[in-house]
């Protein structure tokens, strides 16, 4: 906050010393600054949040959580930190400044121009953070749960480890969804079923005793009852759609990010006819691309966010 503005607020009694300035609950953090999204957001600093800065494991007993104990575990991250600094494209002077956390918004706006969408293959954001943080030693800026709650785990100035060659220039989100599979795979049968109304709903497995969904008694239903069949990298895959609540929150988050980051175009990768590209981008095309994209646009071995994802819906909603 600029000193002159702060003095005016103090004079008006709006920022008296010791007065708490509450969040409204929809803000994301960019370079320590708050920006509204219009969607429900839980920060890593909030009760119930997921803290990507901590080196301790989140989902083990407290006396087993330290990095010293974690490093000795059978399945353990390789390093205490699950993220690092964005460094590519910075001058030596800029790099020295940001080493101390000194990112300012204009510098980050110059650096970030991609938003990578993933599905988490975990089913819920709680399980996603457990797998990413406690087991795999990875990170992502946002997680989007079944009920539309957005969890931010790191300030967007950090380089999260979520999409290999895109990490230095991108923001990442893991959307709760068990994923896309071949026709022979029966994974979807274990996660979705028809209820008494004849509609499809998510059926979380019995072993997931604490799904951690923030909205009490939330019934998660895909936006479309029928399984969606489509091709990624030329292979036919089956997937159930994301929930309406997820689409609503994602549209608002995309809109906010595209407003905050001028180089982040509100669009997805298209071919010459304007259709979604459904495979990895060629190196030259990837280097030149700025906008929203899927993990499958970055790496050939990935297929998320899958064939059920409604790209036009999200982009139209964000622009609206």
C-alpha positions in Angstrom: 0.0 0.0 0.0 1.4 3.4 -0.9 2.3 5.7 2.0 0.0 8.5 0.8 -3.0 6.1 0.5 -2.2 4.6 3.9 -2.1 8.1 5.5 -5.5 8.9 3.9 -7.0 5.7 5.3 -5.6 6.4 8.7 -7.0 9.9 8.7 -10.4 8.5 7.8 -10.3 5.9 10.5 -10.3 3.1 8.0 -6.9 1.6 8.8 -6.3 2.4 12.5 -3.5 0.4 14.1 -4.5 -3.0 15.2 -7.7 -3.1 13.2 -8.3 -6.3 11.3 -8.9 -6.1 7.6 -11.0 -9.1 6.7 -10.9 -11.0 3.5 -14.2 -11.6 1.7 -13.2 -15.2 0.8 -12.7 -15.0 -2.9 -9.2 -13.5 -3.2 -6.1 -15.1 -4.6 -2.6 -14.0 -3.8 -0.2 -12.7 -6.4 3.1 -11.2 -5.2 1.6 -10.8 -1.8 -1.3 -8.8 -3.1 -5.0 -9.9 -3.1 -7.1 -10.1 -6.2 -10.8 -10.9 -6.3 -12.1 -13.8 -8.3 -15.8 -14.1 -7.4 -15.3 -17.8 -6.6 -14.8 -19.4 -3.1 -11.0 -19.4 -2.4 -9.2 -21.0 0.6 -5.6 -19.8 1.0 -2.8 -21.8 2.4 -2.9 -19.4 5.4 -6.6 -20.1 6.1 -8.0 -22.8 8.4 -8.6 -25.8 6.3 -6.0 -24.6 3.7 -3.2 -26.6 2.1 0.3 -25.1 2.7 2.7 -25.8 -0.1 5.5 -24.0 1.7 5.8 -26.5 4.6 8.4 -29.2 4.4 6.6 -31.4 6.8 4.2 -34.1 5.5 0.5 -33.1 6.1 -1.2 -36.4 6.3 0.9 -38.4 8.8 1.0 -38.3 12.6 2.7 -35.2 13.9 5.7 -37.1 15.3 6.3 -38.6 11.9 5.8 -35.4 9.9 9.2 -33.7 10.1 11.5 -33.6 7.1 14.1 -35.7 9.0 11.5 -38.4 9.4 10.1 -37.9 6.0 13.5 -38.3 4.3 13.8 -41.8 5.8 10.3 -43.0 4.7 10.0 -45.6 2.0 8.1 -43.3 -0.3 9.5 -39.9 0.3 10.0 -36.6 -1.7 13.6 -36.0 -2.8 13.9 -32.5 -1.4 12.3 -30.6 1.5 10.9 -28.0 -0.8 8.4 -28.9 -3.5 8.8 -25.7 -5.5 11.5 -23.3 -6.4 12.0 -19.8 -8.0 11.1 -18.7 -11.5 14.4 -17.8 -12.9 14.3 -18.0 -16.7 14.3 -14.7 -18.6 15.5 -12.7 -15.6 18.6 -10.5 -15.7 21.3 -11.1 -13.1 20.1 -8.0 -11.2 16.5 -9.2 -11.2 17.5 -12.7 -10.2 19.4 -11.4 -7.3 16.4 -9.3 -6.2 13.8 -12.0 -6.4 16.1 -14.5 -4.5 14.9 -12.7 -1.4 11.3 -12.9 -2.4 11.4 -9.5 -4.0 9.0 -10.1 -6.9 6.8 -7.2 -7.9 3.7 -7.6 -10.0 5.1 -6.0 -13.2 8.0 -8.5 -13.3 5.7 -11.4 -12.7 3.3 -10.1 -15.4 6.2 -10.1 -17.8 7.1 -13.7 -16.9 3.7 -15.6 -16.7 1.8 -16.2 -19.8 0.3 -19.8 -19.5 -2.3 -21.4 -17.3 -2.0 -25.2 -17.3 -5.1 -27.3 -16.5 -4.7 -30.8 -15.0 -7.1 -33.3 -13.6 -5.8 -34.8 -10.3 -6.5 -38.5 -10.7 -7.2 -38.4 -7.0 -10.9 -37.6 -6.8 -10.7 -34.8 -4.2 -8.4 -31.9 -3.4 -7.5 -33.3 0.0 -6.3 -36.5 -1.6 -4.5 -34.6 -4.3 -2.5 -32.6 -1.8 -1.6 -35.8 0.0 -0.3 -37.4 -3.1 1.5 -34.3 -4.5 3.0 -32.9 -1.3 3.5 -35.9 1.0 4.4 -38.6 -1.5 5.5 -37.3 -4.9 7.3 -34.1 -3.7 5.5 -31.9 -6.3 3.3 -28.8 -6.1 0.7 -26.8 -7.9 -0.6 -23.3 -7.3 -4.3 -24.2 -7.2 -6.5 -27.2 -6.5 -10.2 -27.1 -7.5 -12.4 -29.4 -5.5 -15.7 -31.1 -6.5 -17.8 -28.5 -4.8 -16.1 -25.6 -6.6 -13.8 -24.6 -3.8 -10.5 -23.3 -5.0 -7.5 -24.0 -2.8 -4.4 -21.9 -3.3 -1.2 -23.5 -2.0 1.5 -21.1 -3.1 1.8 -17.4 -4.1 1.8 -17.3 -7.9 5.3 -15.8 -7.8 6.6 -19.3 -7.0 7.6 -21.9 -9.7 5.4 -24.8 -8.8 6.4 -28.3 -10.1 3.4 -29.4 -12.1 4.2 -29.3 -15.9 7.9 -29.8 -16.7 8.9 -27.3 -19.4 5.9 -25.0 -18.7 6.7 -24.5 -15.0 8.8 -21.3 -15.3 6.1 -19.4 -17.2 2.9 -21.0 -16.0 0.3 -21.2 -13.3 -1.1 -24.7 -12.6 -4.4 -26.0 -11.3 -5.3 -29.6 -10.3 -9.1 -30.2 -10.9 -10.6 -33.0 -8.8 -11.5 -35.7 -11.3 -10.5 -39.4 -11.4 -9.5 -39.0 -15.0 -9.8 -40.5 -18.5 -9.3 -44.2 -19.5 -9.5 -46.6 -22.3 -12.7 -48.7 -22.8 -11.1 -51.7 -21.3 -10.2 -49.9 -18.0 -12.8 -50.2 -15.3 -11.7 -47.4 -13.0 -14.7 -45.2 -13.8 -17.0 -48.0 -12.6 -15.6 -47.6 -9.1 -16.0 -43.8 -9.0 -19.3 -43.2 -10.6 -22.8 -44.8 -10.3 -26.5 -44.1 -11.0 -28.5 -43.1 -7.9 -32.2 -43.6 -7.2 -33.0 -40.6 -9.4 -31.3 -42.2 -12.4 -28.7 -39.5 -12.4 -24.9 -40.1 -12.3 -23.0 -39.1 -9.2 -19.5 -39.4 -7.8 -19.1 -42.4 -5.5 -16.0 -41.9 -3.4 -14.3 -45.2 -2.3 -14.7 -46.5 1.2 -11.0 -46.1 2.0 -11.3 -42.3 1.6 -12.7 -41.8 5.1 -12.1 -38.1 5.1 -12.8 -36.6 1.6 -12.3 -33.1 3.0 -15.0 -31.5 0.8 -15.7 -28.1 2.3 -19.5 -27.9 1.4 -21.4 -30.1 3.9 -23.4 -33.0 2.3 -22.3 -32.0 -1.2 -23.5 -34.4 -3.9 -21.0 -34.3 -6.7 -22.5 -35.0 -10.1 -20.8 -34.6 -13.5 -22.2 -31.9 -15.7 -23.3 -34.6 -18.1 -24.8 -37.9 -16.9 -23.3 -40.0 -19.7 -19.6 -40.8 -20.1 -17.8 -38.7 -22.7 -15.7 -40.4 -25.3 -13.0 -38.4 -27.2 -9.5 -38.6 -28.5 -6.2 -37.2 -27.0 -3.0 -37.9 -28.9 -5.1 -40.0 -31.3 -6.2 -42.5 -28.6 -9.9 -42.9 -27.7 -10.6 -42.3 -24.0 -13.6 -42.3 -21.8 -14.2 -39.8 -19.0 -17.0 -38.4 -16.9 -17.4 -34.6 -17.0 -16.4 -32.1 -14.2 -19.1 -30.8 -11.9 -21.1 -27.6 -12.7 -19.6 -26.0 -9.5 -16.1 -26.7 -10.8 -16.9 -25.1 -14.2 -18.4 -22.0 -12.5 -15.4 -21.4 -10.3 -12.9 -22.2 -13.0 -14.5 -19.6 -15.4 -14.1 -17.0 -12.7 -10.5 -17.9 -11.9 -9.5 -17.9 -15.6 -11.2 -14.4 -15.9 -9.2 -13.1 -12.9 -5.9 -14.5 -14.1 -6.3 -13.1 -17.6 -7.1 -9.7 -16.0 -4.1 -9.8 -13.7 -1.7 -11.2 -16.3 -1.9 -9.2 -19.6 0.2 -11.8 -21.6 -2.2 -14.6 -20.6 -4.7 -14.8 -23.5 -8.2 -16.0 -22.7 -8.2 -18.8 -25.2 -7.0 -22.3 -25.8 -4.7 -23.9 -28.5 -6.5 -24.0 -31.9 -5.6 -25.5 -35.3 -5.9 -23.6 -38.6 -9.7 -24.2 -38.6 -10.1 -22.8 -35.0 -10.6 -26.2 -33.4 -9.0 -27.4 -30.2 -5.6 -29.0 -30.7 -5.8 -32.4 -29.0 -2.2 -33.4 -28.8 1.1 -32.0 -27.7 2.2 -28.7 -29.2 5.2 -28.7 -31.4 8.3 -27.1 -29.7 8.0 -23.9 -31.8 4.3 -23.6 -31.2 4.6 -24.2 -27.5 7.3 -21.6 -27.2 5.1 -19.0 -29.0 1.9 -20.0 -27.2 0.4 -17.7 -24.5 -3.0 -18.7 -22.9 -4.9 -21.5 -21.3 -3.8 -25.0 -22.2 -4.0 -28.6 -21.0 -1.3 -30.8 -19.6 -1.5 -32.8 -22.8 -0.5 -29.8 -24.8 2.8 -29.8 -22.8 3.7 -33.5 -22.6 2.8 -36.4 -24.9 2.5 -38.8 -21.9 -0.3 -36.8 -20.3 -4.0 -36.6 -21.3 -5.4 -34.2 -18.7 -7.8 -32.4 -18.5 -9.2 -35.1 -20.7 -11.8 -35.4 -23.5 -14.8 -34.4 -21.3 -13.4 -31.0 -20.5 -15.6 -28.2 -22.0 -13.0 -25.7 -23.4 -15.5 -23.4 -25.1 -17.7 -23.2 -22.0 -14.8 -22.1 -19.8 -13.4 -19.6 -22.2 -16.8 -18.1 -23.1 -17.6 -17.9 -19.4 -14.3 -16.3 -18.5 -14.7 -13.7 -21.3 -18.3 -13.0 -20.2 
